[in-house]
Amino acid sequence: KYPVTNAQFELFVKETGYTTRAEKEGGWSPEKAGYAEGFFWRQPLGEKSSIADKLDHPVVQVSREDALAFCAWLEPLCGSELPGFKPSLPSEVEWEKAARGEYGNIWPWGNEFDPQRCNFAESTGKGTTTVGAFSPRGDSPYGAADMAGNVWEWTRSIHRSYPYDPSDGREDASIQDQPFVLRGGAFNLNRQSVRCASRGGDSPGDRNSLMGFRVVLLPI
């Protein structure tokens, strides 16, 4: 229903000792317009920043490989609590269906834009907000929150042009060295860029303060 939060990611790190790509190689620094030490999920905007008062905000400065590691950590839990399912990143069409609903809404709540229903440049525009801060008025028809704005979300789909063709290799899990799709837009973007159809693409190791992820359960 929500993007993965700082609190959830912190629990994953504490239990596994996992080290993110940004911790090892630096996270994205807007000032340097490049990767720099001191920018990672605990300090998304550098050494002077903290998640201490943002534990219920979406985790950022995480690469796609970090997101997949989180999903792998959840798998044993799903095996015992939800047999028959496994955690994963959503494909971009699964993400879009969850966002648009049965009738293909332009924004999760409908076809008329409302600046009070999401975190984007014209509402807050200054950073992430608590997950579900715009619920239920900003939720999708299926009850998914924060699918417009707040943070871009990694998917498991390779970034290729539309129309969508699942047989063209874009869902080949063995391929890990091509750009992958991100969906949803982020807090610094305009209303057009937080439409349900908006899509971006980045290398799987990329990370910055605009990127997060959510988890889907797939039938085994």
Secondary structure, 3 states (H helix, E strand, C coil): CCCCEHHHHHHHHHHHCCCCHHHHHCEEECCCCEEECCCECCECCCCCCCCCCCCCCECCCCCHHHHHHHHHHHHHHHHHHCCCEEEECCCHHHHHHHHHCCCCCCECCECCCCCCCCECCCCCCCCCCCCCCCCCCCCCCCCCCCCCECCEEEEEEECCCCCCCCCCCCCCCCCCCCCEEEECCCCCCCHHHHCCCCEEEECCCCCCCCEECCCEEEEC
